[in-house]
Amino acid sequence: MREFNVLVVDDEDEFREVIIKRLVKRGLKVEGAEGGRKALEILEHSRTDVVLLDVKMPEMDGIETLRQIRSLKPLVEVILLTGHASVDSGIEGMKLGAFDYLMKPIELDPLLEKLEDAYEKKRLHQEKIEAAQMKKHMSMPS
């Protein structure tokens, strides 16, 4: 598995810590946040590639956090975590640009696959932007 940076955002401390430990064991660089505001703070100062974001959180829910991530760091991919009762939120999140959503409880292998796919999408998007910038820079008269 390729190494990339993941931010796990969930207000359930035990769940968040278990996911972080499992992802770190698989070679990923992982940070955690207990809510949307903390996640946005971390995103401002980190090189996060993919955010694993719980939909149901107090204060700022996952959908509002997703909206703010989109404006703050548009290239960061977001995978939403929903419970059975909030599938509609997962669908709403997809409309707002989330990469995908997963149902809690989650199994590690499908989660790793989704994270890898999301990272790959972000990486390819970033490469296209860099190539376009390079092309533009090369075509400028000196």
TABELDA-V408640 format. One record per helix or strand. SS is the DSSP state (a for helix, b for strand). FROM is the first residue (numbers start at 1). TO is the last residue. If there is no record, write none. Layout:
SS/FROM/TO, SS/FROM/TO
This chain:
b/5/9, a/13/25, b/29/33, a/36/44, b/50/54, a/62/72, b/77/82, a/84/95, b/100/103, a/108/139
